[in-house]
Amino acid sequence: MPKKIYTGEVVSNKMQKTVVVSVTRLAQHPLYKKTIKKVVKFKAHDEEDKCKIGDLVKIIESRPLSKDKRWKVVEVVGRHEAEKPDIVEEISN
């Protein structure tokens, strides 16, 4: 059986060598046929701690690494550019 591969956005990187990846997909309601957006969060192993919040990453299914972690980060597809804060000059009295 082939391993599943998903692409999602990193929503948390607070843990060591672990990121939380949010995967969004569209599904059709079985009765009403309306398209619904479904979001699932996966904990994925990030060996090099290279992922940042907002990055677009590709994850692959793997053996259980912990109680909740069953995915590994394969590659960072897109980087999120952090907004630079405006420089505020201090006013001296």
N, CA, C and O atoms as a DFTB+ gen file, in Angstrom:
372 C
 N C O
     1  1       0.840      -1.177       0.000
     2  2       0.000       0.000       0.000
     3  2       0.890       1.246       0.000
     4  3       1.768       1.364       0.855
     5  1       0.684       2.177      -0.938
     6  2       1.533       3.372      -1.006
     7  2       1.274       4.310       0.171
     8  3       0.170       4.371       0.711
     9  1       2.319       5.036       0.551
    10  2       2.192       5.983       1.653
    11  2       1.485       7.241       1.176
    12  3       1.674       7.682       0.042
    13  1       0.670       7.813       2.054
    14  2      -0.060       9.031       1.716
    15  2       0.884      10.226       1.786
    16  3       1.765      10.282       2.643
    17  1       0.694      11.174       0.882
    18  2       1.469      12.409       0.862
    19  2       0.487      13.567       0.817
    20  3      -0.391      13.606      -0.045
    21  1       0.631      14.516       1.747
    22  2      -0.228      15.695       1.791
    23  2       0.624      16.951       1.773
    24  3       1.798      16.931       2.143
    25  1       0.014      18.042       1.338
    26  2       0.649      19.352       1.395
    27  2      -0.188      20.224       2.310
    28  3      -1.410      20.282       2.173
    29  1       0.469      20.906       3.247
    30  2      -0.263      21.735       4.193
    31  2       0.586      22.871       4.717
    32  3       1.751      23.024       4.348
    33  1      -0.019      23.666       5.586
    34  2       0.636      24.849       6.141
    35  2       1.011      24.586       7.593
    36  3       0.230      24.009       8.350
    37  1       2.218      25.014       7.980
    38  2       2.676      24.859       9.357
    39  2       1.947      25.886      10.222
    40  3       2.006      27.086       9.955
    41  1       1.256      25.403      11.265
    42  2       0.527      26.309      12.152
    43  2       1.183      26.423      13.522
    44  3       0.870      27.342      14.279
    45  1       2.092      25.499      13.854
    46  2       2.800      25.571      15.127
    47  2       4.142      24.865      15.008
    48  3       4.254      23.810      14.384
    49  1       5.169      25.474      15.625
    50  2       6.487      24.833      15.689
    51  2       7.094      24.994      17.081
    52  3       8.311      25.118      17.220
    53  1       6.259      24.993      18.097
    54  2       6.699      25.209      19.475
    55  2       7.429      24.002      20.066
    56  3       8.204      24.152      21.011
    57  1       7.189      22.814      19.523
    58  2       7.808      21.602      20.059
    59  2       9.149      21.338      19.378
    60  3       9.400      21.810      18.269
    61  1      10.000      20.581      20.057
    62  2      11.299      20.241      19.488
    63  2      11.123      19.156      18.432
    64  3      10.528      18.112      18.697
    65  1      11.643      19.411      17.235
    66  2      11.614      18.466      16.108
    67  2      10.203      18.022      15.720
    68  3      10.028      16.950      15.142
    69  1       9.198      18.840      16.035
    70  2       7.812      18.525      15.692
    71  2       7.114      19.790      15.224
    72  3       7.285      20.859      15.810
    73  1       6.326      19.661      14.165
    74  2       5.499      20.770      13.692
    75  2       4.063      20.278      13.550
    76  3       3.817      19.092      13.328
    77  1       3.121      21.207      13.682
    78  2       1.715      20.890      13.449
    79  2       1.369      21.441      12.077
    80  3       1.526      22.634      11.818
    81  1       0.895      20.561      11.198
    82  2       0.595      20.929       9.815
    83  2      -0.912      20.855       9.607
    84  3      -1.539      19.836       9.900
    85  1      -1.486      21.940       9.101
    86  2      -2.913      22.005       8.805
    87  2      -3.122      21.697       7.326
    88  3      -2.607      22.403       6.459
    89  1      -3.887      20.632       7.044
    90  2      -4.158      20.212       5.669
    91  2      -5.623      20.509       5.367
    92  3      -6.517      20.030       6.065
    93  1      -5.863      21.300       4.325
    94  2      -7.216      21.671       3.927
    95  2      -7.591      20.921       2.655
    96  3      -6.798      20.833       1.718
    97  1      -8.806      20.384       2.632
    98  2      -9.288      19.713       1.433
    99  2     -10.760      20.045       1.241
   100  3     -11.449      20.429       2.186
   101  1     -11.231      19.896       0.023
   102  2     -12.630      20.133      -0.296
   103  2     -13.333      18.791      -0.441
   104  3     -12.822      17.874      -1.084
   105  1     -14.518      18.690       0.168
   106  2     -15.302      17.462       0.086
   107  2     -16.749      17.831      -0.203
   108  3     -17.212      18.913       0.159
   109  1     -17.446      16.930      -0.849
   110  2     -18.840      17.175      -1.183
   111  2     -19.737      16.497      -0.146
   112  3     -19.535      15.333       0.200
   113  1     -20.729      17.243       0.343
   114  2     -21.677      16.683       1.300
   115  2     -22.457      15.555       0.620
   116  3     -22.934      15.732      -0.501
   117  1     -22.596      14.393       1.282
   118  2     -23.215      13.250       0.612
   119  2     -24.687      13.448       0.243
   120  3     -25.145      12.900      -0.760
   121  1     -25.430      14.217       1.033
   122  2     -26.852      14.397       0.758
   123  2     -27.132      15.675      -0.022
   124  3     -27.867      15.661      -1.009
   125  1     -26.540      16.784       0.429
   126  2     -26.869      18.087      -0.148
   127  2     -25.950      18.506      -1.289
   128  3     -26.222      19.499      -1.962
   129  1     -24.878      17.774      -1.515
   130  2     -23.941      18.009      -2.623
   131  2     -23.238      19.364      -2.568
   132  3     -22.685      19.817      -3.570
   133  1     -23.256      20.006      -1.411
   134  2     -22.551      21.274      -1.266
   135  2     -21.074      20.984      -0.985
   136  3     -20.747      20.038      -0.269
   137  1     -20.192      21.798      -1.550
   138  2     -18.765      21.635      -1.320
   139  2     -18.411      22.229       0.038
   140  3     -18.727      23.383       0.328
   141  1     -17.751      21.421       0.864
   142  2     -17.393      21.819       2.218
   143  2     -15.875      21.780       2.356
   144  3     -15.218      20.878       1.838
   145  1     -15.325      22.774       3.064
   146  2     -13.892      22.808       3.331
   147  2     -13.626      22.054       4.632
   148  3     -14.176      22.405       5.676
   149  1     -12.792      21.028       4.576
   150  2     -12.448      20.247       5.759
   151  2     -10.978      20.471       6.084
   152  3     -10.122      20.430       5.200
   153  1     -10.693      20.708       7.368
   154  2      -9.335      20.976       7.819
   155  2      -8.945      19.918       8.847
   156  3      -9.685      19.657       9.795
   157  1      -7.771      19.309       8.647
   158  2      -7.247      18.303       9.572
   159  2      -5.837      18.731       9.964
   160  3      -5.066      19.184       9.118
   161  1      -5.496      18.588      11.252
   162  2      -4.155      18.926      11.723
   163  2      -3.381      17.645      12.008
   164  3      -3.883      16.731      12.662
   165  1      -2.146      17.593      11.505
   166  2      -1.264      16.454      11.730
   167  2      -0.005      16.932      12.438
   168  3       0.501      18.015      12.146
   169  1       0.505      16.123      13.376
   170  2       1.815      16.390      13.967
   171  2       2.836      15.646      13.121
   172  3       2.714      14.442      12.898
   173  1       3.842      16.373      12.654
   174  2       4.841      15.788      11.761
   175  2       6.242      15.983      12.328
   176  3       6.523      16.976      12.999
   177  1       7.115      15.018      12.048
   178  2       8.499      15.053      12.516
   179  2       9.331      15.943      11.597
   180  3       9.355      15.756      10.381
   181  1      10.013      16.918      12.207
   182  2      10.888      17.841      11.476
   183  2      12.287      17.696      12.070
   184  3      12.634      18.389      13.027
   185  1      13.087      16.800      11.503
   186  2      14.385      16.433      12.071
   187  2      15.319      17.628      12.246
   188  3      16.026      17.711      13.251
   189  1      15.336      18.545      11.297
   190  2      16.300      19.647      11.321
   191  2      15.723      20.936      11.889
   192  3      16.417      21.953      11.896
   193  1      14.489      20.937      12.362
   194  2      13.813      22.142      12.877
   195  2      13.909      23.294      11.885
   196  3      14.213      24.422      12.273
   197  1      13.651      23.020      10.611
   198  2      13.790      24.037       9.572
   199  2      12.478      24.729       9.231
   200  3      12.487      25.752       8.546
   201  1      11.353      24.196       9.690
   202  2      10.044      24.766       9.337
   203  2       9.674      25.912      10.264
   204  3       9.922      25.872      11.468
   205  1       9.075      26.929       9.670
   206  2       8.591      28.084      10.419
   207  2       7.087      28.190      10.223
   208  3       6.535      27.611       9.287
   209  1       6.431      28.922      11.097
   210  2       4.982      29.095      10.996
   211  2       4.648      29.783       9.677
   212  3       5.256      30.792       9.319
   213  1       3.684      29.230       8.966
   214  2       3.256      29.789       7.685
   215  2       3.883      29.121       6.480
   216  3       3.445      29.355       5.354
   217  1       4.910      28.284       6.687
   218  2       5.549      27.583       5.570
   219  2       4.597      26.552       4.973
   220  3       3.788      25.954       5.681
   221  1       4.704      26.356       3.677
   222  2       3.952      25.318       2.984
   223  2       4.872      24.102       2.887
   224  3       5.949      24.185       2.297
   225  1       4.448      22.962       3.468
   226  2       5.304      21.781       3.518
   227  2       4.594      20.563       2.948
   228  3       3.366      20.507       2.891
   229  1       5.396      19.588       2.528
   230  2       4.882      18.306       2.047
   231  2       5.217      17.270       3.114
   232  3       6.372      17.149       3.523
   233  1       4.196      16.512       3.572
   234  2       4.404      15.502       4.605
   235  2       4.048      14.125       4.058
   236  3       3.201      13.991       3.174
   237  1       4.716      13.095       4.603
   238  2       4.481      11.722       4.159
   239  2       4.187      10.850       5.380
   240  3       4.719      11.077       6.466
   241  1       3.346       9.867       5.180
   242  2       2.973       8.937       6.241
   243  2       4.186       8.088       6.625
   244  3       4.976       7.708       5.761
   245  1       4.335       7.790       7.926
   246  2       5.462       6.972       8.379
   247  2       5.011       6.086       9.541
   248  3       3.840       6.079       9.922
   249  1       5.948       5.358      10.080
   250  2       5.635       4.524      11.243
   251  2       5.356       5.436      12.439
   252  3       5.758       6.599      12.422
   253  1       4.681       4.939      13.471
   254  2       4.430       5.776      14.648
   255  2       5.738       6.197      15.317
   256  3       6.566       5.357      15.669
   257  1       5.911       7.498      15.486
   258  2       7.111       8.032      16.124
   259  2       6.846       8.386      17.584
   260  3       7.776       8.438      18.389
   261  1       5.588       8.628      17.928
   262  2       5.166       8.885      19.301
   263  2       3.668       8.616      19.372
   264  3       3.088       8.042      18.450
   265  1       3.049       9.030      20.464
   266  2       1.616       8.780      20.635
   267  2       0.788       9.412      19.520
   268  3      -0.150       8.792      19.017
   269  1       1.127      10.638      19.131
   270  2       0.342      11.374      18.133
   271  2       1.046      11.556      16.793
   272  3       0.398      11.903      15.805
   273  1       2.344      11.334      16.736
   274  2       3.135      11.696      15.555
   275  2       3.335      10.500      14.629
   276  3       4.003       9.530      14.985
   277  1       2.737      10.585      13.417
   278  2       2.845       9.510      12.427
   279  2       3.170      10.041      11.037
   280  3       2.916       9.358      10.045
   281  1       3.719      11.226      10.947
   282  2       4.035      11.874       9.677
   283  2       5.430      12.462       9.748
   284  3       5.913      12.800      10.828
   285  1       6.086      12.587       8.584
   286  2       7.410      13.210       8.489
   287  2       7.369      14.312       7.446
   288  3       6.674      14.195       6.437
   289  1       8.114      15.382       7.689
   290  2       8.226      16.469       6.716
   291  2       9.204      16.026       5.639
   292  3      10.347      15.678       5.933
   293  1       8.743      16.042       4.374
   294  2       9.590      15.637       3.255
   295  2      10.364      16.839       2.735
   296  3      11.582      16.779       2.567
   297  1       9.643      17.936       2.481
   298  2      10.297      19.132       1.955
   299  2       9.461      20.361       2.260
   300  3       8.253      20.281       2.483
   301  1      10.140      21.502       2.263
   302  2       9.457      22.785       2.402
   303  2       9.178      23.280       0.993
   304  3      10.102      23.570       0.234
   305  1       7.894      23.376       0.644
   306  2       7.497      23.765      -0.706
   307  2       7.578      25.277      -0.878
   308  3       8.059      25.761      -1.902
   309  1       7.113      26.020       0.113
   310  2       7.128      27.482       0.027
   311  2       7.407      28.096       1.377
   312  3       6.932      27.614       2.405
   313  1       8.173      29.152       1.368
   314  2       8.515      29.862       2.598
   315  2       7.542      31.003       2.823
   316  3       7.112      31.667       1.880
   317  1       7.199      31.224       4.087
   318  2       6.354      32.356       4.449
   319  2       7.262      33.522       4.791
   320  3       8.130      33.412       5.657
   321  1       7.058      34.627       4.113
   322  2       7.861      35.819       4.377
   323  2       7.253      36.567       5.552
   324  3       6.117      37.035       5.476
   325  1       8.011      36.682       6.639
   326  2       7.519      37.380       7.822
   327  2       7.473      38.880       7.551
   328  3       8.355      39.443       6.904
   329  1       6.427      39.503       8.062
   330  2       6.307      40.948       7.888
   331  2       7.292      41.635       8.814
   332  3       7.408      41.285       9.989
   333  1       8.001      42.618       8.272
   334  2       8.947      43.359       9.081
   335  2       8.191      44.450       9.831
   336  3       7.421      45.194       9.223
   337  1       8.399      44.555      11.146
   338  2       7.685      45.587      11.900
   339  2       8.189      46.978      11.522
   340  3       9.366      47.169      11.217
   341  1       7.280      47.932      11.550
   342  2       7.660      49.310      11.257
   343  2       8.568      49.831      12.365
   344  3       8.348      49.564      13.546
   345  1       9.577      50.567      11.964
   346  2      10.509      51.129      12.934
   347  2       9.883      52.389      13.519
   348  3       9.544      53.331      12.803
   349  1       9.743      52.378      14.821
   350  2       9.159      53.524      15.511
   351  2      10.281      54.223      16.259
   352  3      10.955      53.629      17.100
   353  1      10.466      55.488      15.937
   354  2      11.524      56.249      16.596
   355  2      11.045      56.709      17.960
   356  3       9.890      57.096      18.141
   357  1      11.948      56.656      18.900
   358  2      11.612      57.054      20.255
   359  2      11.666      58.574      20.349
   360  3      12.618      59.201      19.884
   361  1      10.660      59.146      20.941
   362  2      10.596      60.609      21.089
   363  2      11.183      60.964      22.442
   364  3      10.719      60.490      23.480
   365  1      12.205      61.802      22.420
   366  2      12.830      62.218      23.682
   367  2      12.135      63.470      24.200
   368  3      11.779      64.368      23.436
   369  1      11.951      63.507      25.506
   370  2      11.269      64.662      26.132
   371  2      12.237      65.740      26.476
   372  3      11.843      66.778      27.006
